[in-house]
Amino acid sequence: MAVGAWLVVVAESLVAATLWALVHLDPEGEAMGQRTAHGYIFALNLLFRPAILVFAAFFALRFCDA
């Protein structure tokens, strides 16, 4: 169980480190910047826009006679 838990922690850290670097990149190409608001908005956009589109398509098909 300990080895399995350790492997899960390693996998989570690989994903989390990549996302942390993604949201802290500077859009002007200056690598890791101090203005992280753009990165966090970009990450939220990546996470929630597909889900919102799926729900919108579902409700559009549900309420329209298409």
mmCIF file as Biopython writes it, N, C-alpha, C and O atoms, coordinates in Angstrom:
data_model
#
loop_
_atom_site.group_PDB
_atom_site.id
_atom_site.type_symbol
_atom_site.label_atom_id
_atom_site.label_alt_id
_atom_site.label_comp_id
_atom_site.label_asym_id
_atom_site.label_entity_id
_atom_site.label_seq_id
_atom_site.pdbx_PDB_ins_code
_atom_site.Cartn_x
_atom_site.Cartn_y
_atom_site.Cartn_z
_atom_site.occupancy
_atom_site.B_iso_or_equiv
_atom_site.auth_seq_id
_atom_site.auth_asym_id
_atom_site.pdbx_PDB_model_num
ATOM 1   N N  . MET A ? 1  ? 0.819   -1.199 0.000   1.0 0.0 1  A 1 
ATOM 2   C CA . MET A ? 1  ? 0.000   0.000  0.000   1.0 0.0 1  A 1 
ATOM 3   C C  . MET A ? 1  ? 0.860   1.259  0.000   1.0 0.0 1  A 1 
ATOM 4   O O  . MET A ? 1  ? 0.505   2.255  -0.630  1.0 0.0 1  A 1 
ATOM 5   N N  . ALA A ? 2  ? 1.981   1.218  0.699   1.0 0.0 2  A 1 
ATOM 6   C CA . ALA A ? 2  ? 2.847   2.398  0.765   1.0 0.0 2  A 1 
ATOM 7   C C  . ALA A ? 2  ? 3.458   2.712  -0.594  1.0 0.0 2  A 1 
ATOM 8   O O  . ALA A ? 2  ? 3.570   3.877  -0.975  1.0 0.0 2  A 1 
ATOM 9   N N  . VAL A ? 3  ? 3.852   1.679  -1.318  1.0 0.0 3  A 1 
ATOM 10  C CA . VAL A ? 3  ? 4.433   1.902  -2.648  1.0 0.0 3  A 1 
ATOM 11  C C  . VAL A ? 3  ? 3.374   2.455  -3.591  1.0 0.0 3  A 1 
ATOM 12  O O  . VAL A ? 3  ? 3.661   3.344  -4.392  1.0 0.0 3  A 1 
ATOM 13  N N  . GLY A ? 4  ? 2.156   1.940  -3.505  1.0 0.0 4  A 1 
ATOM 14  C CA . GLY A ? 4  ? 1.068   2.450  -4.340  1.0 0.0 4  A 1 
ATOM 15  C C  . GLY A ? 4  ? 0.745   3.899  -4.025  1.0 0.0 4  A 1 
ATOM 16  O O  . GLY A ? 4  ? 0.537   4.707  -4.930  1.0 0.0 4  A 1 
ATOM 17  N N  . ALA A ? 5  ? 0.704   4.226  -2.739  1.0 0.0 5  A 1 
ATOM 18  C CA . ALA A ? 5  ? 0.443   5.608  -2.343  1.0 0.0 5  A 1 
ATOM 19  C C  . ALA A ? 5  ? 1.563   6.529  -2.801  1.0 0.0 5  A 1 
ATOM 20  O O  . ALA A ? 5  ? 1.313   7.664  -3.207  1.0 0.0 5  A 1 
ATOM 21  N N  . TRP A ? 6  ? 2.796   6.042  -2.735  1.0 0.0 6  A 1 
ATOM 22  C CA . TRP A ? 6  ? 3.922   6.855  -3.189  1.0 0.0 6  A 1 
ATOM 23  C C  . TRP A ? 6  ? 3.834   7.096  -4.698  1.0 0.0 6  A 1 
ATOM 24  O O  . TRP A ? 6  ? 4.125   8.201  -5.156  1.0 0.0 6  A 1 
ATOM 25  N N  . LEU A ? 7  ? 3.444   6.095  -5.471  1.0 0.0 7  A 1 
ATOM 26  C CA . LEU A ? 7  ? 3.298   6.261  -6.920  1.0 0.0 7  A 1 
ATOM 27  C C  . LEU A ? 7  ? 2.188   7.259  -7.252  1.0 0.0 7  A 1 
ATOM 28  O O  . LEU A ? 7  ? 2.318   8.038  -8.197  1.0 0.0 7  A 1 
ATOM 29  N N  . VAL A ? 8  ? 1.113   7.240  -6.491  1.0 0.0 8  A 1 
ATOM 30  C CA . VAL A ? 8  ? 0.039   8.219  -6.704  1.0 0.0 8  A 1 
ATOM 31  C C  . VAL A ? 8  ? 0.542   9.621  -6.407  1.0 0.0 8  A 1 
ATOM 32  O O  . VAL A ? 8  ? 0.226   10.554 -7.145  1.0 0.0 8  A 1 
ATOM 33  N N  . VAL A ? 9  ? 1.309   9.788  -5.356  1.0 0.0 9  A 1 
ATOM 34  C CA . VAL A ? 9  ? 1.858   11.105 -5.016  1.0 0.0 9  A 1 
ATOM 35  C C  . VAL A ? 9  ? 2.814   11.586 -6.107  1.0 0.0 9  A 1 
ATOM 36  O O  . VAL A ? 9  ? 2.806   12.766 -6.458  1.0 0.0 9  A 1 
ATOM 37  N N  . VAL A ? 10 ? 3.621   10.700 -6.637  1.0 0.0 10 A 1 
ATOM 38  C CA . VAL A ? 10 ? 4.546   11.074 -7.714  1.0 0.0 10 A 1 
ATOM 39  C C  . VAL A ? 10 ? 3.761   11.498 -8.949  1.0 0.0 10 A 1 
ATOM 40  O O  . VAL A ? 10 ? 4.094   12.508 -9.569  1.0 0.0 10 A 1 
ATOM 41  N N  . ALA A ? 11 ? 2.726   10.749 -9.318  1.0 0.0 11 A 1 
ATOM 42  C CA . ALA A ? 11 ? 1.911   11.107 -10.480 1.0 0.0 11 A 1 
ATOM 43  C C  . ALA A ? 11 ? 1.213   12.457 -10.270 1.0 0.0 11 A 1 
ATOM 44  O O  . ALA A ? 11 ? 1.173   13.283 -11.182 1.0 0.0 11 A 1 
ATOM 45  N N  . GLU A ? 12 ? 0.672   12.677 -9.083  1.0 0.0 12 A 1 
ATOM 46  C CA . GLU A ? 12 ? 0.027   13.953 -8.790  1.0 0.0 12 A 1 
ATOM 47  C C  . GLU A ? 12 ? 1.018   15.107 -8.853  1.0 0.0 12 A 1 
ATOM 48  O O  . GLU A ? 12 ? 0.691   16.180 -9.359  1.0 0.0 12 A 1 
ATOM 49  N N  . SER A ? 13 ? 2.206   14.895 -8.351  1.0 0.0 13 A 1 
ATOM 50  C CA . SER A ? 13 ? 3.200   15.968 -8.368  1.0 0.0 13 A 1 
ATOM 51  C C  . SER A ? 13 ? 3.652   16.288 -9.786  1.0 0.0 13 A 1 
ATOM 52  O O  . SER A ? 13 ? 3.932   17.447 -10.091 1.0 0.0 13 A 1 
ATOM 53  N N  . LEU A ? 14 ? 3.729   15.296 -10.650 1.0 0.0 14 A 1 
ATOM 54  C CA . LEU A ? 14 ? 4.093   15.562 -12.042 1.0 0.0 14 A 1 
ATOM 55  C C  . LEU A ? 14 ? 3.030   16.421 -12.723 1.0 0.0 14 A 1 
ATOM 56  O O  . LEU A ? 14 ? 3.361   17.355 -13.453 1.0 0.0 14 A 1 
ATOM 57  N N  . VAL A ? 15 ? 1.777   16.113 -12.490 1.0 0.0 15 A 1 
ATOM 58  C CA . VAL A ? 15 ? 0.697   16.906 -13.069 1.0 0.0 15 A 1 
ATOM 59  C C  . VAL A ? 15 ? 0.656   18.290 -12.439 1.0 0.0 15 A 1 
ATOM 60  O O  . VAL A ? 15 ? 0.526   19.289 -13.146 1.0 0.0 15 A 1 
ATOM 61  N N  . ALA A ? 16 ? 0.765   18.357 -11.124 1.0 0.0 16 A 1 
ATOM 62  C CA . ALA A ? 16 ? 0.679   19.641 -10.428 1.0 0.0 16 A 1 
ATOM 63  C C  . ALA A ? 16 ? 1.844   20.556 -10.793 1.0 0.0 16 A 1 
ATOM 64  O O  . ALA A ? 16 ? 1.649   21.760 -10.955 1.0 0.0 16 A 1 
ATOM 65  N N  . ALA A ? 17 ? 3.029   20.016 -10.924 1.0 0.0 17 A 1 
ATOM 66  C CA . ALA A ? 17 ? 4.183   20.846 -11.290 1.0 0.0 17 A 1 
ATOM 67  C C  . ALA A ? 17 ? 4.018   21.422 -12.693 1.0 0.0 17 A 1 
ATOM 68  O O  . ALA A ? 17 ? 4.383   22.571 -12.943 1.0 0.0 17 A 1 
ATOM 69  N N  . THR A ? 18 ? 3.476   20.633 -13.593 1.0 0.0 18 A 1 
ATOM 70  C CA . THR A ? 18 ? 3.245   21.124 -14.952 1.0 0.0 18 A 1 
ATOM 71  C C  . THR A ? 18 ? 2.203   22.226 -14.959 1.0 0.0 18 A 1 
ATOM 72  O O  . THR A ? 18 ? 2.386   23.244 -15.627 1.0 0.0 18 A 1 
ATOM 73  N N  . LEU A ? 19 ? 1.106   22.040 -14.224 1.0 0.0 19 A 1 
ATOM 74  C CA . LEU A ? 19 ? 0.078   23.078 -14.161 1.0 0.0 19 A 1 
ATOM 75  C C  . LEU A ? 19 ? 0.593   24.328 -13.456 1.0 0.0 19 A 1 
ATOM 76  O O  . LEU A ? 19 ? 0.257   25.444 -13.851 1.0 0.0 19 A 1 
ATOM 77  N N  . TRP A ? 20 ? 1.405   24.150 -12.415 1.0 0.0 20 A 1 
ATOM 78  C CA . TRP A ? 20 ? 1.968   25.304 -11.708 1.0 0.0 20 A 1 
ATOM 79  C C  . TRP A ? 20 ? 2.847   26.117 -12.648 1.0 0.0 20 A 1 
ATOM 80  O O  . TRP A ? 20 ? 2.788   27.347 -12.650 1.0 0.0 20 A 1 
ATOM 81  N N  . ALA A ? 21 ? 3.658   25.437 -13.444 1.0 0.0 21 A 1 
ATOM 82  C CA . ALA A ? 21 ? 4.509   26.142 -14.408 1.0 0.0 21 A 1 
ATOM 83  C C  . ALA A ? 21 ? 3.670   26.814 -15.481 1.0 0.0 21 A 1 
ATOM 84  O O  . ALA A ? 21 ? 3.999   27.916 -15.918 1.0 0.0 21 A 1 
ATOM 85  N N  . LEU A ? 22 ? 2.600   26.175 -15.909 1.0 0.0 22 A 1 
ATOM 86  C CA . LEU A ? 22 ? 1.738   26.751 -16.935 1.0 0.0 22 A 1 
ATOM 87  C C  . LEU A ? 22 ? 1.109   28.054 -16.476 1.0 0.0 22 A 1 
ATOM 88  O O  . LEU A ? 22 ? 1.087   29.029 -17.226 1.0 0.0 22 A 1 
ATOM 89  N N  . VAL A ? 23 ? 0.599   28.083 -15.252 1.0 0.0 23 A 1 
ATOM 90  C CA . VAL A ? 23 ? -0.080  29.296 -14.797 1.0 0.0 23 A 1 
ATOM 91  C C  . VAL A ? 23 ? 0.897   30.401 -14.396 1.0 0.0 23 A 1 
ATOM 92  O O  . VAL A ? 23 ? 0.480   31.551 -14.252 1.0 0.0 23 A 1 
ATOM 93  N N  . HIS A ? 24 ? 2.161   30.095 -14.215 1.0 0.0 24 A 1 
ATOM 94  C CA . HIS A ? 24 ? 3.124   31.124 -13.848 1.0 0.0 24 A 1 
ATOM 95  C C  . HIS A ? 24 ? 3.981   31.601 -15.013 1.0 0.0 24 A 1 
ATOM 96  O O  . HIS A ? 24 ? 4.893   32.404 -14.814 1.0 0.0 24 A 1 
ATOM 97  N N  . LEU A ? 25 ? 3.708   31.123 -16.227 1.0 0.0 25 A 1 
ATOM 98  C CA . LEU A ? 25 ? 4.457   31.608 -17.381 1.0 0.0 25 A 1 
ATOM 99  C C  . LEU A ? 25 ? 4.031   33.027 -17.720 1.0 0.0 25 A 1 
ATOM 100 O O  . LEU A ? 25 ? 2.866   33.392 -17.569 1.0 0.0 25 A 1 
ATOM 101 N N  . ASP A ? 26 ? 4.971   33.807 -18.172 1.0 0.0 26 A 1 
ATOM 102 C CA . ASP A ? 26 ? 4.706   35.181 -18.565 1.0 0.0 26 A 1 
ATOM 103 C C  . ASP A ? 26 ? 4.367   35.193 -20.054 1.0 0.0 26 A 1 
ATOM 104 O O  . ASP A ? 26 ? 5.112   34.611 -20.842 1.0 0.0 26 A 1 
ATOM 105 N N  . PRO A ? 27 ? 3.273   35.834 -20.471 1.0 0.0 27 A 1 
ATOM 106 C CA . PRO A ? 27 ? 2.885   35.798 -21.878 1.0 0.0 27 A 1 
ATOM 107 C C  . PRO A ? 27 ? 3.863   36.510 -22.806 1.0 0.0 27 A 1 
ATOM 108 O O  . PRO A ? 27 ? 3.835   36.273 -24.013 1.0 0.0 27 A 1 
ATOM 109 N N  . GLU A ? 28 ? 4.725   37.374 -22.276 1.0 0.0 28 A 1 
ATOM 110 C CA . GLU A ? 28 ? 5.701   38.063 -23.112 1.0 0.0 28 A 1 
ATOM 111 C C  . GLU A ? 28 ? 6.957   37.231 -23.347 1.0 0.0 28 A 1 
ATOM 112 O O  . GLU A ? 28 ? 7.915   37.728 -23.940 1.0 0.0 28 A 1 
ATOM 113 N N  . GLY A ? 29 ? 6.977   35.988 -22.901 1.0 0.0 29 A 1 
ATOM 114 C CA . GLY A ? 29 ? 8.105   35.113 -23.140 1.0 0.0 29 A 1 
ATOM 115 C C  . GLY A ? 29 ? 9.240   35.280 -22.150 1.0 0.0 29 A 1 
ATOM 116 O O  . GLY A ? 29 ? 10.371  34.888 -22.441 1.0 0.0 29 A 1 
ATOM 117 N N  . GLU A ? 30 ? 8.970   35.845 -20.999 1.0 0.0 30 A 1 
ATOM 118 C CA . GLU A ? 30 ? 10.003  36.078 -19.998 1.0 0.0 30 A 1 
ATOM 119 C C  . GLU A ? 30 ? 10.096  34.952 -18.982 1.0 0.0 30 A 1 
ATOM 120 O O  . GLU A ? 30 ? 10.602  35.159 -17.879 1.0 0.0 30 A 1 
ATOM 121 N N  . ALA A ? 31 ? 9.625   33.785 -19.325 1.0 0.0 31 A 1 
ATOM 122 C CA . ALA A ? 31 ? 9.651   32.600 -18.461 1.0 0.0 31 A 1 
ATOM 123 C C  . ALA A ? 31 ? 8.739   32.810 -17.260 1.0 0.0 31 A 1 
ATOM 124 O O  . ALA A ? 31 ? 7.603   33.254 -17.425 1.0 0.0 31 A 1 
ATOM 125 N N  . MET A ? 32 ? 9.210   32.502 -16.057 1.0 0.0 32 A 1 
ATOM 126 C CA . MET A ? 32 ? 8.366   32.562 -14.876 1.0 0.0 32 A 1 
ATOM 127 C C  . MET A ? 32 ? 8.237   34.007 -14.409 1.0 0.0 32 A 1 
ATOM 128 O O  . MET A ? 32 ? 9.207   34.611 -13.951 1.0 0.0 32 A 1 
ATOM 129 N N  . GLY A ? 33 ? 7.030   34.553 -14.530 1.0 0.0 33 A 1 
ATOM 130 C CA . GLY A ? 33 ? 6.820   35.950 -14.190 1.0 0.0 33 A 1 
ATOM 131 C C  . GLY A ? 33 ? 6.094   36.128 -12.876 1.0 0.0 33 A 1 
ATOM 132 O O  . GLY A ? 33 ? 5.725   35.156 -12.217 1.0 0.0 33 A 1 
ATOM 133 N N  . GLN A ? 34 ? 5.892   37.378 -12.501 1.0 0.0 34 A 1 
ATOM 134 C CA . GLN A ? 34 ? 5.220   37.698 -11.251 1.0 0.0 34 A 1 
ATOM 135 C C  . GLN A ? 34 ? 3.724   37.906 -11.443 1.0 0.0 34 A 1 
ATOM 136 O O  . GLN A ? 34 ? 2.956   37.805 -10.487 1.0 0.0 34 A 1 
ATOM 137 N N  . ARG A ? 35 ? 3.308   38.193 -12.663 1.0 0.0 35 A 1 
ATOM 138 C CA . ARG A ? 35 ? 1.884   38.422 -12.923 1.0 0.0 35 A 1 
ATOM 139 C C  . ARG A ? 35 ? 1.233   37.086 -13.266 1.0 0.0 35 A 1 
ATOM 140 O O  . ARG A ? 35 ? 1.286   36.639 -14.412 1.0 0.0 35 A 1 
ATOM 141 N N  . THR A ? 36 ? 0.641   36.471 -12.301 1.0 0.0 36 A 1 
ATOM 142 C CA . THR A ? 36 ? 0.084   35.133 -12.506 1.0 0.0 36 A 1 
ATOM 143 C C  . THR A ? 36 ? -1.404  35.146 -12.803 1.0 0.0 36 A 1 
ATOM 144 O O  . THR A ? 36 ? -1.976  34.089 -13.069 1.0 0.0 36 A 1 
ATOM 145 N N  . ALA A ? 37 ? -2.052  36.301 -12.767 1.0 0.0 37 A 1 
ATOM 146 C CA . ALA A ? 37 ? -3.498  36.345 -12.993 1.0 0.0 37 A 1 
ATOM 147 C C  . ALA A ? 37 ? -3.852  35.820 -14.376 1.0 0.0 37 A 1 
ATOM 148 O O  . ALA A ? 37 ? -4.834  35.092 -14.526 1.0 0.0 37 A 1 
ATOM 149 N N  . HIS A ? 38 ? -3.072  36.176 -15.386 1.0 0.0 38 A 1 
ATOM 150 C CA . HIS A ? 38 ? -3.353  35.707 -16.740 1.0 0.0 38 A 1 
ATOM 151 C C  . HIS A ? 38 ? -3.236  34.190 -16.823 1.0 0.0 38 A 1 
ATOM 152 O O  . HIS A ? 38 ? -4.039  33.540 -17.492 1.0 0.0 38 A 1 
ATOM 153 N N  . GLY A ? 39 ? -2.254  33.631 -16.157 1.0 0.0 39 A 1 
ATOM 154 C CA . GLY A ? 39 ? -2.074  32.185 -16.180 1.0 0.0 39 A 1 
ATOM 155 C C  . GLY A ? 39 ? -3.194  31.439 -15.490 1.0 0.0 39 A 1 
ATOM 156 O O  . GLY A ? 39 ? -3.639  30.397 -15.972 1.0 0.0 39 A 1 
ATOM 157 N N  . TYR A ? 40 ? -3.657  31.969 -14.354 1.0 0.0 40 A 1 
ATOM 158 C CA . TYR A ? 40 ? -4.753  31.311 -13.658 1.0 0.0 40 A 1 
ATOM 159 C C  . TYR A ? 40 ? -6.045  31.400 -14.453 1.0 0.0 40 A 1 
ATOM 160 O O  . TYR A ? 40 ? -6.818  30.443 -14.486 1.0 0.0 40 A 1 
ATOM 161 N N  . ILE A ? 41 ? -6.289  32.535 -15.093 1.0 0.0 41 A 1 
ATOM 162 C CA . ILE A ? 41 ? -7.474  32.668 -15.940 1.0 0.0 41 A 1 
ATOM 163 C C  . ILE A ? 41 ? -7.381  31.707 -17.119 1.0 0.0 41 A 1 
ATOM 164 O O  . ILE A ? 41 ? -8.377  31.095 -17.503 1.0 0.0 41 A 1 
ATOM 165 N N  . PHE A ? 42 ? -6.194  31.573 -17.691 1.0 0.0 42 A 1 
ATOM 166 C CA . PHE A ? 42 ? -5.987  30.638 -18.796 1.0 0.0 42 A 1 
ATOM 167 C C  . PHE A ? 42 ? -6.244  29.198 -18.349 1.0 0.0 42 A 1 
ATOM 168 O O  . PHE A ? 42 ? -6.881  28.436 -19.077 1.0 0.0 42 A 1 
ATOM 169 N N  . ALA A ? 43 ? -5.766  28.817 -17.178 1.0 0.0 43 A 1 
ATOM 170 C CA . ALA A ? 43 ? -5.973  27.459 -16.671 1.0 0.0 43 A 1 
ATOM 171 C C  . ALA A ? 43 ? -7.450  27.196 -16.397 1.0 0.0 43 A 1 
ATOM 172 O O  . ALA A ? 43 ? -7.957  26.124 -16.726 1.0 0.0 43 A 1 
ATOM 173 N N  . LEU A ? 44 ? -8.145  28.161 -15.797 1.0 0.0 44 A 1 
ATOM 174 C CA . LEU A ? 44 ? -9.582  28.002 -15.573 1.0 0.0 44 A 1 
ATOM 175 C C  . LEU A ? 44 ? -10.338 27.906 -16.886 1.0 0.0 44 A 1 
ATOM 176 O O  . LEU A ? 44 ? -11.298 27.146 -17.012 1.0 0.0 44 A 1 
ATOM 177 N N  . ASN A ? 45 ? -9.895  28.680 -17.853 1.0 0.0 45 A 1 
ATOM 178 C CA . ASN A ? 45 ? -10.501 28.632 -19.177 1.0 0.0 45 A 1 
ATOM 179 C C  . ASN A ? 45 ? -10.317 27.245 -19.795 1.0 0.0 45 A 1 
ATOM 180 O O  . ASN A ? 45 ? -11.246 26.703 -20.395 1.0 0.0 45 A 1 
ATOM 181 N N  . LEU A ? 46 ? -9.138  26.679 -19.650 1.0 0.0 46 A 1 
ATOM 182 C CA . LEU A ? 46 ? -8.887  25.337 -20.179 1.0 0.0 46 A 1 
ATOM 183 C C  . LEU A ? 46 ? -9.726  24.278 -19.476 1.0 0.0 46 A 1 
ATOM 184 O O  . LEU A ? 46 ? -10.160 23.315 -20.108 1.0 0.0 46 A 1 
ATOM 185 N N  . LEU A ? 47 ? -9.956  24.441 -18.192 1.0 0.0 47 A 1 
ATOM 186 C CA . LEU A ? 47 ? -10.690 23.440 -17.437 1.0 0.0 47 A 1 
ATOM 187 C C  . LEU A ? 47 ? -12.199 23.530 -17.629 1.0 0.0 47 A 1 
ATOM 188 O O  . LEU A ? 47 ? -12.864 22.506 -17.788 1.0 0.0 47 A 1 
ATOM 189 N N  . PHE A ? 48 ? -12.747 24.741 -17.615 1.0 0.0 48 A 1 
ATOM 190 C CA . PHE A ? 48 ? -14.188 24.883 -17.560 1.0 0.0 48 A 1 
ATOM 191 C C  . PHE A ? 48 ? -14.874 25.147 -18.889 1.0 0.0 48 A 1 
ATOM 192 O O  . PHE A ? 48 ? -16.063 24.859 -19.018 1.0 0.0 48 A 1 
ATOM 193 N N  . ARG A ? 49 ? -14.181 25.677 -19.874 1.0 0.0 49 A 1 
ATOM 194 C CA . ARG A ? 49 ? -14.840 25.970 -21.146 1.0 0.0 49 A 1 
ATOM 195 C C  . ARG A ? 49 ? -15.395 24.717 -21.827 1.0 0.0 49 A 1 
ATOM 196 O O  . ARG A ? 49 ? -16.530 24.764 -22.301 1.0 0.0 49 A 1 
ATOM 197 N N  . PRO A ? 50 ? -14.664 23.596 -21.904 1.0 0.0 50 A 1 
ATOM 198 C CA . PRO A ? 50 ? -15.268 22.404 -22.523 1.0 0.0 50 A 1 
ATOM 199 C C  . PRO A ? 50 ? -16.502 21.903 -21.782 1.0 0.0 50 A 1 
ATOM 200 O O  . PRO A ? 50 ? -17.470 21.479 -22.414 1.0 0.0 50 A 1 
ATOM 201 N N  . ALA A ? 51 ? -16.483 21.945 -20.454 1.0 0.0 51 A 1 
ATOM 202 C CA . ALA A ? 51 ? -17.647 21.498 -19.691 1.0 0.0 51 A 1 
ATOM 203 C C  . ALA A ? 51 ? -18.848 22.407 -19.931 1.0 0.0 51 A 1 
ATOM 204 O O  . ALA A ? 51 ? -19.974 21.930 -20.070 1.0 0.0 51 A 1 
ATOM 205 N N  . ILE A ? 52 ? -18.612 23.694 -19.979 1.0 0.0 52 A 1 
ATOM 206 C CA . ILE A ? 52 ? -19.703 24.637 -20.226 1.0 0.0 52 A 1 
ATOM 207 C C  . ILE A ? 52 ? -20.266 24.428 -21.626 1.0 0.0 52 A 1 
ATOM 208 O O  . ILE A ? 52 ? -21.479 24.505 -21.819 1.0 0.0 52 A 1 
ATOM 209 N N  . LEU A ? 53 ? -19.406 24.166 -22.604 1.0 0.0 53 A 1 
ATOM 210 C CA . LEU A ? 53 ? -19.882 23.919 -23.964 1.0 0.0 53 A 1 
ATOM 211 C C  . LEU A ? 53 ? -20.723 22.644 -24.047 1.0 0.0 53 A 1 
ATOM 212 O O  . LEU A ? 53 ? -21.722 22.602 -24.764 1.0 0.0 53 A 1 
ATOM 213 N N  . VAL A ? 54 ? -20.319 21.616 -23.319 1.0 0.0 54 A 1 
ATOM 214 C CA . VAL A ? 54 ? -21.094 20.369 -23.312 1.0 0.0 54 A 1 
ATOM 215 C C  . VAL A ? 54 ? -22.465 20.606 -22.693 1.0 0.0 54 A 1 
ATOM 216 O O  . VAL A ? 54 ? -23.472 20.170 -23.251 1.0 0.0 54 A 1 
ATOM 217 N N  . PHE A ? 55 ? -22.524 21.292 -21.546 1.0 0.0 55 A 1 
ATOM 218 C CA . PHE A ? 55 ? -23.811 21.583 -20.913 1.0 0.0 55 A 1 
ATOM 219 C C  . PHE A ? 55 ? -24.677 22.468 -21.803 1.0 0.0 55 A 1 
ATOM 220 O O  . PHE A ? 55 ? -25.885 22.253 -21.894 1.0 0.0 55 A 1 
ATOM 221 N N  . ALA A ? 56 ? -24.081 23.457 -22.457 1.0 0.0 56 A 1 
ATOM 222 C CA . ALA A ? 56 ? -24.848 24.333 -23.333 1.0 0.0 56 A 1 
ATOM 223 C C  . ALA A ? 56 ? -25.407 23.560 -24.525 1.0 0.0 56 A 1 
ATOM 224 O O  . ALA A ? 56 ? -26.558 23.769 -24.910 1.0 0.0 56 A 1 
ATOM 225 N N  . ALA A ? 57 ? -24.619 22.682 -25.104 1.0 0.0 57 A 1 
ATOM 226 C CA . ALA A ? 57 ? -25.106 21.876 -26.230 1.0 0.0 57 A 1 
ATOM 227 C C  . ALA A ? 57 ? -26.221 20.941 -25.779 1.0 0.0 57 A 1 
ATOM 228 O O  . ALA A ? 57 ? -27.210 20.764 -26.490 1.0 0.0 57 A 1 
ATOM 229 N N  . PHE A ? 58 ? -26.065 20.342 -24.603 1.0 0.0 58 A 1 
ATOM 230 C CA . PHE A ? 58 ? -27.109 19.454 -24.075 1.0 0.0 58 A 1 
ATOM 231 C C  . PHE A ? 58 ? -28.422 20.201 -23.894 1.0 0.0 58 A 1 
ATOM 232 O O  . PHE A ? 58 ? -29.471 19.732 -24.335 1.0 0.0 58 A 1 
ATOM 233 N N  . PHE A ? 59 ? -28.369 21.367 -23.242 1.0 0.0 59 A 1 
ATOM 234 C CA . PHE A ? 59 ? -29.591 22.119 -23.007 1.0 0.0 59 A 1 
ATOM 235 C C  . PHE A ? 59 ? -30.167 22.683 -24.300 1.0 0.0 59 A 1 
ATOM 236 O O  . PHE A ? 59 ? -31.387 22.784 -24.434 1.0 0.0 59 A 1 
ATOM 237 N N  . ALA A ? 60 ? -29.317 23.052 -25.251 1.0 0.0 60 A 1 
ATOM 238 C CA . ALA A ? 60 ? -29.821 23.541 -26.535 1.0 0.0 60 A 1 
ATOM 239 C C  . ALA A ? 60 ? -30.566 22.439 -27.270 1.0 0.0 60 A 1 
ATOM 240 O O  . ALA A ? 60 ? -31.639 22.678 -27.826 1.0 0.0 60 A 1 
ATOM 241 N N  . LEU A ? 61 ? -30.003 21.225 -27.278 1.0 0.0 61 A 1 
ATOM 242 C CA . LEU A ? 61 ? -30.686 20.113 -27.924 1.0 0.0 61 A 1 
ATOM 243 C C  . LEU A ? 61 ? -31.937 19.689 -27.159 1.0 0.0 61 A 1 
ATOM 244 O O  . LEU A ? 61 ? -32.911 19.226 -27.754 1.0 0.0 61 A 1 
ATOM 245 N N  . ARG A ? 62 ? -31.904 19.846 -25.874 1.0 0.0 62 A 1 
ATOM 246 C CA . ARG A ? 62 ? -33.039 19.441 -25.028 1.0 0.0 62 A 1 
ATOM 247 C C  . ARG A ? 62 ? -34.235 20.371 -25.232 1.0 0.0 62 A 1 
ATOM 248 O O  . ARG A ? 62 ? -35.377 19.915 -25.298 1.0 0.0 62 A 1 
ATOM 249 N N  . PHE A ? 63 ? -33.970 21.666 -25.331 1.0 0.0 63 A 1 
ATOM 250 C CA . PHE A ? 63 ? -35.061 22.636 -25.380 1.0 0.0 63 A 1 
ATOM 251 C C  . PHE A ? 63 ? -35.431 23.082 -26.789 1.0 0.0 63 A 1 
ATOM 252 O O  . PHE A ? 63 ? -36.420 23.792 -26.969 1.0 0.0 63 A 1 
ATOM 253 N N  . CYS A ? 64 ? -34.664 22.685 -27.774 1.0 0.0 64 A 1 
ATOM 254 C CA . CYS A ? 64 ? -34.984 23.007 -29.163 1.0 0.0 64 A 1 
ATOM 255 C C  . CYS A ? 64 ? -35.467 21.747 -29.868 1.0 0.0 64 A 1 
ATOM 256 O O  . CYS A ? 64 ? -34.999 20.649 -29.566 1.0 0.0 64 A 1 
ATOM 257 N N  . ASP A ? 65 ? -36.357 21.888 -30.764 1.0 0.0 65 A 1 
ATOM 258 C CA . ASP A ? 65 ? -36.826 20.742 -31.551 1.0 0.0 65 A 1 
ATOM 259 C C  . ASP A ? 65 ? -35.949 20.592 -32.782 1.0 0.0 65 A 1 
ATOM 260 O O  . ASP A ? 65 ? -36.355 20.921 -33.897 1.0 0.0 65 A 1 
ATOM 261 N N  . ALA A ? 66 ? -34.755 20.096 -32.565 1.0 0.0 66 A 1 
ATOM 262 C CA . ALA A ? 66 ? -33.821 19.960 -33.680 1.0 0.0 66 A 1 
ATOM 263 C C  . ALA A ? 66 ? -33.752 18.504 -34.114 1.0 0.0 66 A 1 
ATOM 264 O O  . ALA A ? 66 ? -33.018 18.171 -35.045 1.0 0.0 66 A 1 
#
